[in-house]
Every structure is written in structure tokens, then in C-alpha cells.
């Protein structure tokens, strides 16, 4: 019997935001949910994130931003994924994102935004439902 391919997730902290507790908790939680998770660390540029996502052949890019630069950084990651031929990658975001910014981010290609207090289980279920397994 063939083993089911694990969902591959890249967690990243774009920009100058230096707070990564949420990203680290989510990284461990998604691993507990059976996913393979790569955490790129703090202060990543959109270019660095996309390069790692393509190199690691991930299914999901998770972006965490607490600095207020989400309206610039998240769309830049989505655009660069498209430029690299990786438009099938599911992009999710989290952090301190004002509700009024969510429609802009979704229009920019971010698939989902999860705010503070969202359970790991809810995020894991969203990923499992939205990643097309080959």
C-alpha cells in the first residue's frame, strides 16, 4: 500500500517583524497534524520566501506578520510565486491583520487569513481541505 504524500508547508516571517512565537507554535502544531513544515525564520524578504518555497516544492506558504506590512509583503509573495510558476501553492496569512484588510489580501491572491486565537486544528483542516494531493 502506497504511503500518502505529506503536505509540505513553508512558514515564513516576511519583513522586519521580530516576533515569531505564533509562527513557531503553528510550525509545531502542523507537524503534529502530520504535515512536513519548514520554518524559514525571521526577517525574510518575499524573494527569499519564494525561492525557498520553489526549492522545497511546498504545497502551502504560511506568512505571519505583526508589523503592519502585510498589505505589501503578502501580495509580493503571491505575485512572485506566480512569476516562478508556482501559482498552485496555497498562501495563508496570519498575525495582527485588521478585518478591513482581509478582502484586499484575498483579492491579491492570499487564500485565507487566520487571526489571533485561531486553533491549529482549524488551520490544519483548512490546509487539508484546500491542498490538492497528487
C-alpha positions as CSV (number, residue, x, y, z in Angstrom):
1,X,0.0,0.0,0.0
2,X,1.4,3.4,-1.0
3,X,2.1,5.9,1.7
4,X,0.1,9.1,1.3
5,X,2.3,12.1,0.4
6,X,2.7,14.5,3.3
7,X,1.5,18.1,2.8
8,X,4.6,20.3,2.7
9,X,4.2,23.8,4.4
10,X,6.7,26.6,4.4
11,X,6.2,29.0,7.3
12,X,7.8,32.4,6.9
13,X,8.1,35.8,8.7
14,X,8.4,38.4,6.0
15,X,9.7,41.9,6.6
16,X,11.3,43.3,9.7
17,X,8.9,41.8,12.2
18,X,10.9,40.2,15.0
19,X,8.1,38.3,16.8
20,X,7.7,34.7,15.8
21,X,6.1,32.8,18.7
22,X,2.9,32.3,16.7
23,X,4.8,31.0,13.7
24,X,6.7,28.6,15.8
25,X,3.6,27.3,17.6
26,X,1.9,26.8,14.2
27,X,5.0,25.1,12.8
28,X,5.0,22.5,15.7
29,X,1.2,22.2,15.6
30,X,1.1,21.5,11.9
31,X,3.8,18.9,12.3
32,X,1.7,17.3,15.0
33,X,-1.1,17.2,12.4
34,X,1.1,15.1,10.1
35,X,2.5,17.8,7.8
36,X,6.0,18.4,6.9
37,X,6.8,22.0,7.9
38,X,9.9,24.1,7.0
39,X,10.3,27.3,9.1
40,X,12.5,29.9,7.4
41,X,13.0,32.2,10.4
42,X,12.7,35.9,10.9
43,X,13.2,38.8,8.6
44,X,12.7,37.1,5.2
45,X,12.2,39.0,2.0
46,X,9.4,38.0,-0.4
47,X,12.2,36.8,-2.8
48,X,13.8,34.6,-0.1
49,X,10.4,33.1,0.8
50,X,9.5,32.3,-2.8
51,X,12.9,30.9,-3.5
52,X,12.6,28.5,-0.5
53,X,9.0,27.6,-1.5
54,X,10.0,26.7,-5.0
55,X,13.2,24.9,-3.9
56,X,11.4,22.9,-1.3
57,X,8.4,22.2,-3.6
58,X,5.8,23.1,-0.9
59,X,2.1,22.9,-1.1
60,X,1.4,25.8,1.2
61,X,3.2,29.0,2.2
62,X,2.2,30.4,5.6
63,X,3.0,34.0,6.2
64,X,2.9,35.7,9.6
65,X,3.1,39.4,10.0
66,X,2.7,41.6,13.1
67,X,4.4,44.7,11.8
68,X,1.6,46.1,9.7
69,X,3.3,45.5,6.4
70,X,1.0,42.6,5.3
71,X,-0.6,44.7,2.5
72,X,2.8,45.0,0.8
73,X,4.5,41.8,1.7
74,X,1.8,39.2,1.3
75,X,0.8,40.3,-2.3
76,X,4.5,40.4,-3.2
77,X,4.9,36.8,-2.2
78,X,1.8,35.8,-4.2
79,X,3.0,37.7,-7.3
80,X,6.5,36.2,-7.1
81,X,5.1,32.7,-6.8
82,X,3.1,33.3,-10.0
83,X,6.2,34.6,-11.7
84,X,8.1,31.4,-10.7
85,X,5.3,29.1,-12.0
86,X,4.1,28.2,-8.5
87,X,0.6,29.7,-8.6
88,X,-0.9,26.4,-7.3
89,X,0.7,26.9,-3.9
90,X,-1.9,27.8,-1.3
91,X,-0.9,31.0,0.5
92,X,-2.3,31.6,4.0
93,X,-1.6,34.5,6.3
94,X,-1.8,35.3,10.0
95,X,-0.8,37.8,12.6
96,X,-2.3,41.1,13.5
97,X,-4.4,41.7,10.3
98,X,-7.2,44.2,10.6
99,X,-10.5,42.7,9.4
100,X,-10.9,45.6,6.9
101,X,-7.6,44.4,5.2
102,X,-8.7,40.8,4.6
103,X,-10.7,41.5,1.4
104,X,-7.7,43.3,-0.1
105,X,-5.4,40.4,0.8
106,X,-7.8,37.8,-0.7
107,X,-8.2,39.9,-3.9
108,X,-4.4,39.9,-4.0
109,X,-4.3,36.1,-4.1
110,X,-3.9,35.2,-0.4
111,X,-6.2,32.2,0.1
112,X,-7.1,32.7,3.8
113,X,-6.2,34.9,6.8
114,X,-6.2,33.5,10.3
115,X,-6.2,35.9,13.3
116,X,-5.0,35.6,16.9
117,X,-6.8,32.8,18.7
118,X,-7.4,30.6,15.7
119,X,-6.8,27.0,16.7
120,X,-4.1,24.9,15.0
121,X,-6.8,22.3,14.2
122,X,-8.8,24.9,12.3
123,X,-5.8,26.0,10.2
124,X,-4.7,22.3,9.6
125,X,-8.2,21.4,8.5
126,X,-8.3,24.4,6.1
127,X,-4.9,23.3,4.6
128,X,-6.1,19.7,4.3
129,X,-9.3,20.7,2.5
130,X,-7.5,23.2,0.1
131,X,-4.4,21.4,-0.9
132,X,-4.8,19.2,-4.0
133,X,-2.9,16.0,-3.4
134,X,-1.3,14.3,-6.5
